[in-house]
């Protein structure tokens, strides 16, 4: 798995209930990240196509089915 450290964008992209989560979502969309790994229900309920929003358990299932 590749990890990339990025500088935060100033753009406001996407929409979530909790305003404090918008910068995380904005960066993921702006930098075209593949996955957001979180346990945050607002992200998990956002129904995004890209990036995928997965809990740790969901990630394990995703990896298991990708092999």
C-alpha positions as a Markdown table, in Angstrom:
| # | Residue | x | y | z |
|---|---|---|---|---|
| 1 | Unk | 0.0 | 0.0 | 0.0 |
| 2 | Unk | 1.3 | 3.4 | -0.9 |
| 3 | Unk | 1.0 | 6.4 | 1.5 |
| 4 | Unk | 1.4 | 10.0 | 0.3 |
| 5 | Unk | 1.8 | 13.0 | 2.6 |
| 6 | Unk | 0.2 | 16.1 | 1.0 |
| 7 | Unk | -0.2 | 19.8 | 1.8 |
| 8 | Unk | -3.8 | 20.7 | 2.5 |
| 9 | Unk | -5.8 | 22.4 | -0.2 |
| 10 | Unk | -7.7 | 25.7 | 0.5 |
| 11 | Unk | -10.6 | 24.5 | -1.8 |
| 12 | Unk | -13.9 | 23.4 | -0.2 |
| 13 | Unk | -15.0 | 20.2 | -2.0 |
| 14 | Unk | -17.8 | 17.8 | -1.0 |
| 15 | Unk | -20.4 | 18.1 | 1.7 |
| 16 | Unk | -20.6 | 16.5 | 5.1 |
| 17 | Unk | -22.7 | 17.3 | 8.2 |
| 18 | Unk | -19.7 | 18.1 | 10.4 |
| 19 | Unk | -17.9 | 21.2 | 9.0 |
| 20 | Unk | -14.6 | 20.0 | 10.7 |
| 21 | Unk | -14.5 | 17.0 | 8.3 |
| 22 | Unk | -14.8 | 19.1 | 5.1 |
| 23 | Unk | -11.0 | 19.7 | 4.9 |
| 24 | Unk | -10.3 | 16.0 | 5.0 |
| 25 | Unk | -12.8 | 15.2 | 2.4 |
| 26 | Unk | -11.7 | 18.2 | 0.3 |
| 27 | Unk | -8.1 | 17.0 | 0.3 |
| 28 | Unk | -9.1 | 13.5 | -0.6 |
| 29 | Unk | -11.2 | 14.7 | -3.6 |
| 30 | Unk | -8.6 | 17.3 | -4.7 |
| 31 | Unk | -5.7 | 14.9 | -4.6 |
| 32 | Unk | -7.8 | 12.1 | -6.1 |
| 33 | Unk | -7.2 | 9.7 | -3.2 |
| 34 | Unk | -8.5 | 6.1 | -3.6 |
| 35 | Unk | -9.6 | 5.4 | 0.0 |
| 36 | Unk | -10.5 | 7.3 | 3.2 |
| 37 | Unk | -10.0 | 4.9 | 6.1 |
| 38 | Unk | -12.2 | 6.0 | 9.0 |
| 39 | Unk | -14.7 | 5.0 | 11.6 |
| 40 | Unk | -16.5 | 8.3 | 11.3 |
| 41 | Unk | -20.2 | 7.7 | 10.6 |
| 42 | Unk | -20.6 | 10.9 | 8.6 |
| 43 | Unk | -17.9 | 9.8 | 6.1 |
| 44 | Unk | -19.3 | 6.2 | 6.0 |
| 45 | Unk | -22.8 | 7.5 | 5.3 |
| 46 | Unk | -21.7 | 10.0 | 2.6 |
| 47 | Unk | -22.1 | 7.4 | -0.3 |
| 48 | Unk | -19.1 | 8.6 | -2.2 |
| 49 | Unk | -18.0 | 6.9 | -5.4 |
| 50 | Unk | -14.4 | 8.2 | -5.2 |
| 51 | Unk | -12.7 | 8.1 | -2.8 |
| 52 | Unk | -14.0 | 4.9 | -1.3 |
| 53 | Unk | -14.8 | 5.4 | 2.4 |
| 54 | Unk | -14.0 | 2.3 | 4.4 |
| 55 | Unk | -13.9 | 1.4 | 8.0 |
| 56 | Unk | -10.9 | -0.8 | 9.1 |
| 57 | Unk | -13.2 | -3.9 | 8.9 |
| 58 | Unk | -14.4 | -2.9 | 5.5 |
| 59 | Unk | -10.8 | -2.4 | 4.3 |
| 60 | Unk | -9.9 | -6.0 | 5.4 |
| 61 | Unk | -12.9 | -7.3 | 3.5 |
| 62 | Unk | -12.0 | -5.2 | 0.4 |
| 63 | Unk | -8.4 | -6.5 | 0.5 |
| 64 | Unk | -9.6 | -10.1 | 1.0 |
| 65 | Unk | -11.9 | -10.0 | -2.0 |
| 66 | Unk | -9.3 | -8.2 | -4.2 |
| 67 | Unk | -6.7 | -11.0 | -3.9 |
